[in-house]
């Protein structure tokens, strides 16, 4: 397997910071000085996912963290993490964690 280019590794590190949770492909292009298409191809090649899939994964992990560590409402967390559609957020969250956000938060006390 080929080594991940430094510029891409640096970009991924940036996406993992809470303040960049809503970073778009266009933002990535500006930061990395690469084209949107090149970034998209590289994500697929090196990470096996699209930029959108990757960023949704980051957002869902951030949501889970907020559910466990804050008293923010599920709706506030949904919008904080950049999801514009609550039902889409619930569906994606349940796909990833096999629980709704409310069930996930409630189950945390049982772990």
N, C-alpha and C positions, 0 to 999 in steps of 0.2 A: 504494500500500500504506500502511496506517495505521501510525503510529509505535507501537512497543511501549511499553506503560505503564511508567513508572518503577518501580513496585512489582514488576512482573514481571521487568524487567531486573535489579533488585537481587537478586531471588530466584534467578535463573539464575546470577548471579555467586557466590552462596553455595553453590549445588550443585556448582560447579566446584572447590571446595576439598576436598582429600583427606579432611579430618576430617568432611566432610558427605556422603561417598560413599554412605552408607546412608540418606540422608534419605528419608522417606516423604511421601506426599501429605498425611497428617495433620500431619506436622511442618511442611510448607510452609504449611498453613492456619493453624497457630498463629503462625508467624513473620510471615506477610503480613497476618493479620487478614482473610483472604478465605475464602470457603467452598471446600470441596474441589471442588465442582461448578464454581464460577467459575474456579478455577485450571485445572481440566481443560479447560474450554471455551477459555480463553485460550491454553493451550499448543497446542491443536489449531489455533486461529485464527492465532496469530502464528508458530508454529514448525512447524506441519504434522505434528506427532507427538503421541502421547499422553504423559502424564507418565511412564508406565512405559517406553515406548520411549526417551524422552529419558534417563531415569536409567540404563537398561541401556546406552545408548551411552556415558554418562559412566563407568560402571563398567568397560566393556570397554576404553576408552581408558586408564583408570587401571591395569587389569590389564596391558595392553601395556607401559606405563611401568615397572611393577614387574618384569615379565619381563626387560626390557632393562637395568634399573638395580639389581637386587638379586639375591641368590642364594637368595631364598625359593623353596620348592618350589611347583609348580603348584597343588597342593592347598591350601597355606597362602594363596597369592594368591587362589584361588577364594573361600575363606571370608573373607579380609581384605576383599574387595570386595563382600561381602554376598550372594554366590551360595550358596544352601543345597543345591543339587543339582549335583554335579560333571558329570554327563553333559549337563545343560542348559547349564552354563557352556561346556563343550567345543563343543557344537552352536552356541551363539550366537557364540562366539569365532571359530569356523571360518567362519560365515556372514559375519562382518564382515571378517576378515583373510585368508580363503581358505587358512589354515594352522591346524593345531592349536596350542595354546599352546607345546608342546614344539618343534614345527617352527618356530614364530615365534621362539622364543628361539635355537634353533640357527642359524637363517638370519641372525640379527643380525650374527654374525661375518663373514658373507659380503658384507654391504652396503658 
